[in-house]
Amino acid sequence: MRELREWLILIRTPGLGINRLHSLLAEFGTPAQLVGAPPGKLKQRGISGAALAHLASPDEALIERDARWLEQPDHALIVCDDPDYPPQLKEIAGAPPALFVIGNPAVLWLPQLAVVGSRQPTQGGLLNARAFTEALAREGLIITSGLALGIDGAAHSAALEAGSPTVAVAATGLDRVYPARHRELAQRIADSGALVSEFPPGTPPKRYHFPRRNRIISGLSLGVLVVEAGINSGSLITARMASEQGRDVFAIPGSIHNPLSRGCHRLIKQGAKLVEGTADLIDEIAGRARAFAREQQVDLQRPAPDVEAPIEARNRHPNLRLDDEYQRLLQAVGYDPVTVDGLVEATGLTPEAVSSMLLILELSGLVETGPGGSYSRTGEESR
C-alpha cells in the first residue's frame, strides 16, 4: 500500500483528531508530506506537543506491529484517499481517515442497513431482530451492527443463517473481540463479510469509543432499524447520528409497559418511521438500495473497480444546533483538557449523553481530543 508507514504513524498520533487530520492532509497533500513537514510549520497549525513529538519520533515497534498485522491473510487498511473506501461512509462529516478490516472489504460497498438495539433484550426483541434481519438479508441488504451482546449479536447471527454476509463495526482494535464471548461469531462474520474498526490493533474497549463506533455503523448504512431500546440505550446514539447524517431511522414499537420499548417510542415521536412488519421497512428502503447500487455500479457480488475521487473532508456539522445541554457541556469543556468523568460531574449529564454529545461537538470542529481521552475546546465557535 502506498505510504503505509506514514498512514500508520498518523493513525497513532495522539491528540490529532479526525477533523484536524483531514484538514492537514488537505493542506499538505500526502501523508508523507505531512509526516515530514517541519515541526515549526506544524506547530503554527496548532498541533500539540505530544503530536509533534510522536511525528518526530514515532514508536517504531508499534508501527512494525501494525504492519505485521496487516500482512496476515484477509487483513487490510483502507484509507480515505483509497478507491476502495466505502462511498456511503465517505459522505458523512468526520468520516474515519482509515479503516482496519478483516474479511472482504468489497462487502462495504453493498447497500447496508444497520440493525441495533438493547444488550439485554426481551425474548420478543430477539425474535423480532432475527425475523427482520433474515427477511432483509434475503432482499439483498447487508446487515451492519456493532457485535455487542443482545440485538447486535442476534442480527449478525440471523444474517449469516440467511446465507448473507454481515458487517460488524468494532470499538476496539481488531486483534481482540469485545465481548469475548462473540469470538466465534466474529470469525464467522470475517469468513464471509467484514469486521471493521477505525482503531489500530491493540486498542482496548473504552467507553468513549462506542459512540465513535456508532457513527460508522450509521454512516455505512442507508438506514438504521432500532429493534428494542431503553431510554438511555446506546442505540439511540446510533439513531441520532443516522438522522444527522441524513439516513432513514426506523423503530419497532412495543408495549407501553416494556421499558425497552421507551427508546423506540421516543424515536417515533421524534420522526422515526414506525415499523410493524418487514414489508413496511422493505417498501421504504428497497428503492434507496436499488438506487444506491445503480449509482455505485454495484451488483450483489462485487463492486465496480472505478470509484469517484474522494470528496473534500467536511470540518463542520451542518445540522448541529447547540441547545441548552450542548451549551452547558461546551462551557464545561473549556480550553484546558478535561476527562469525560470530569464533564459528567460538572454537567450532571449521564456518561452516555456526554460521550455522544462530545462526539458530535468533535465532528463539528468545536472540541478536540487530547491525551488520555481528554477533551478541550478549539475556539471554532467564535470564528
N, C-alpha and C positions, 0 to 999 in steps of 0.2 A: 504494500500500500504506500502511496506517495506521502512523504513526510510523516511516517508513522511515529517516529521517536518524538518529533515536535508536538504532534497531537497528544501523545501520552503525557508529555510534560505539561501541556496546557490544561488537560483534564484534571491533573492532580495539583494544579497551582492553588494554594489556599487563598480564600477571600476574593477570588477574581470575579465570581458571579456570572450568571448566564448572560445578562444584558451587556455587561462590561466586556465579556469575551467576544460577543457578536460585534459590538461596535469597534473593538480593537482590530478584529480580523478584517472588518470592512475598511478600516483606515490603513492598516499595514499591508494588506493584500494576501499574505500567505502565513501559515503557522511558522514557517522557518524565519520569515522576516520579522514576525512578532517576537519569537523567542530570542532572536539575535539582535533585537533593537537595543540601542544604547540605554543603560539604566536611567540616565538623566531624562531622556525623552519620555520613557515610560512613567517616571515619577511625575512629570508635568501633566500626565493624563490621570493622575490621582491613584496610581497603583500603590498599594500598601507596601510597607517594608517587608512583610513576610512573603508577599508575592514576588517582589523584586529579588529577595534572597533565593527563593526557590528557582526562579527563572535563571539566575546567575549560576546556581549550583544545585541542580535537581538531584533527587535521591536516585542514583543510578541503579541501585539494587531493586527499587520498586519499579522503575521503568523496564528493567530487564525481566522482572517477574511478569509484568503486564504483557510484554512482548511474547514471552514463552506461553502464557495462557492463550494468546491469540493464535499461536502456532498449532494448537490442538484441532483435531478434525471438527468441522461444523461450528467453529468459533469465529466470530467476525466483529469488526469495528466499522460502523457506518457513520461517517461524519457529514456535517451539514452541507458541504460542497460536493458530496459524492452523488453521482446519478442514481445510486440505489437508495438514497434517503427517502423514507416514505412521504409521498407528496401531500397526503392529508395532514400529517403531523407538521410538515414544513409551513403550513398556513398559519399556525397559531402564534400568538405573542409569546415570547420566551421559549421558543422551541429548543429542545436539548441540542447543544452543539455536536454531541456524538452519542451513539447508542452502541452498547455492547450487546451482542446477540449470540445465543446458542440455538442452532436449528437451521431453519430455512428462511433467510431474510426476504425471499420473494413473497412469503405469506403476508408481509406487512403492506404489500401493495394492493391486496384484495379488499373489497368492501367489508368493513368490520362493524359490529355492533357490540357495545360494552354491556355486560350483564353484571350487576353488582348488588350488594345487599349486606345484611347483618352477618356478623361472625357467629352468632348464636341464634339461628333462625328457628322458627317453629317447624314441625313436620310438614305443615301445609306450605310454608315458604319454600322448603327444599323441593317438594313435589312440583310447585309452580316453576321454580328455577329449572328443574330438569325438563319439564314438559315444554316450556317456552324455548329453551335452548335447543332441544332436539328438533323442534319444528323449524326454528330459524336457521339452524345449521343445514337442514335438508333443503332449504330455499337458496342455499349458496352463500349465506352470510358467514363470515368468520367471527367467532365469539371471542371477545377480548375481555380479560378481567385481571385481578390482582393477586391470584394464587393464595388468597387468605383462606382461613377456615370458613365454614358455613356456605353462604350463597356462592362466593367466588369459586371454591373448590367444586361445588356441585355443578356449576355452569361449565367449567373446564372438562370435568368427567363426562357430562352428558354430551358435549360436543364431540369428544373422542369416541364415545359409544355410538354416536350417529355417523361415524366414519368421516368426520371433518377435522381438519387441523384447527388448533386454537392458539391464541396468543396470550401469554402471561407476562405482565409487567411487574418487575420486582422492585422493592425498596432497599435492596442490598446489592452487593456485588454478586455476580452470577456464579462465583465459585462456592457459594453457600446457598442453602434453600431455607427460606423462612415462610411459614413454620416448618420445622424439621420433619414433621410427620407427612409433609407433602413431597418428600424427596422422590418417591416412586412416581407420583403424579407429574412432577416436574420433568422427569426423564421421559415419560410418555408424551408430554407436550413437546419436548425438544425433538423427539423422534419424527414427528410429522409437521409440527408447527414451529413456534418460536418462543424462546424466553428472551426478554428484553430488559435492559436496565441502563440508565444514564450513569450509574455509579460504577467505578472501576473495581476489579477483583479485590477482595479483602475488606470491602466496606460492610460494616455490621448494620443491623437494623437500628435505626434511631427514629424517635418519634416524629421529628420534623421532616424525615424522608418520605413519609407516607403521603402527605398532600402533594409533594413533588411528583411522586409516582402517579397519583390520581389524575394530574393534568395530562400525563402521557396517555393513560387509558382513554380518557375522553378525546384527546387530540388525535389519536389514531382512528377513532371511530366516527361513523356517520351519526350515531345517536347513542344514548345511554338508557338502559332499562333498569330501574330500581325495583327489585322484587319485593323486598321486605326490609324496613329500616326504622330504627328508633329515632327519636327526635334529635339525638346527638351523634348519630351514626356518621362515620367517615364517608359513607356512600353519598351523603348529601353534599359533601365537598366535591365529589366527582360530578354530581349533577349540577352544582353551581358552576363549576368550571366548564362543563359542557355547554351550559346556557351562555356563558361569557364568550365561548369560542364559536357560537352560532350553530351548535349542534342541537338536534332534537333530544328532548328529555321525555321519557315515558315512565309511568309509575303504575303499579298494580295496587288497587285499593284492597282494604281488608276490613275486619271487624273493628268497630269503634272501641271495643273493649280490649283489643290487642295492642299493647304498647309498641310492638314492632310494625304496626301499620301507621303510626302517627307521622313518621317521617315521610312516607308516601303520600299521606293525605295533605301534609303541608306543601309538598311539591305540586300536587294537583291544584291546590288553592293558588299557588304562585304561577300557574300556567302550564305545568307539565301535562302531557296527554294521558288521559285515563285509559288504561288497557284492561279489558275484561277477558280477552282471548287472543290467541296468536294471530288470528285474522286481522284484528284491529291494528296490530303493530306491522304486520307484513304489508297491509294496504298502504300504510304511511311510509314505510322505509324502502319498499321494493323499487319504487320509481327512482328514488335517490340513488339506490345501489346500482341500478342499471345505468343511470346517467353517469355516475362516478366511474363505472367500469368502462363505458364508452369513451369518456373524456380521457382516461388514463391509458386507453388502448390495452385493457387488461381482460383476459378471459379467466376462467377459474382454474387454469393450470399454471400459467407463468406470465410474468409481466413483460411488457414490451421493453426492448433494450434501450431505447432512446427516451430520455426524460427532459422536460423543460429545465432551464437553468435555475439554480437556487434563487428564491425570491429574497429581496432585501430583508434583513433582520428588522423586526419591529421592536422598538425600545419603549413604547408606551402602550398602556392598555386602553383601547379606545372607549370601552364601555364602563370604566371604573367611576363609581360615584362614592365620594368619601362621606358616608353617613356618620352619625354621631359616634358609633362604635369604632369605625375606622379612624376618625379624627382623634378619639381618645387613645387608640393604640399607637397612632403615628406620633402623638405628643409624648407618649411614654417611651417610645424607642429612642428619641433624641439623637444626638450626633456622636455619642460615645457608645461603644459596644455594650450590648445588654443581652442576656440569655432569654430563652423562651420562658423559663421558670420565673425570672425576674419580671417579665411582662405580664405573666398570669397574676402574680402578686400585685403588681401596680395597677392593673386594669380591672381585676375581678372577673375577667372573661375566662372561659374554660380553656384548657390546653389545646383542645381540638379546634376551637374557634380561633385562637391566637395563631396556631400553625397555618390554618387555611388562609387567614387574612394576611399574614406575613408573606405567604407565597404570592398572593395577588399583588400586594404592595411591591414585592421584589420584581415581579414581571412587569409592573408598571414603571419601574425605574425610580421608585420613591424610597426604597430601602435596599441595602445590600448586605450580604452575609460576610461574616468575619471569622477569625479563628475560633475553633471550639463550638461552632454552631451559634455564634453571637450575631446580632443584627445592629445596624446603625442607619441613620438617615443619610440620603445622598444630597439633599438640598434641591432636588429637581422640582419640588412643588412650588418653589419660589421663583422659578425662571419664567 
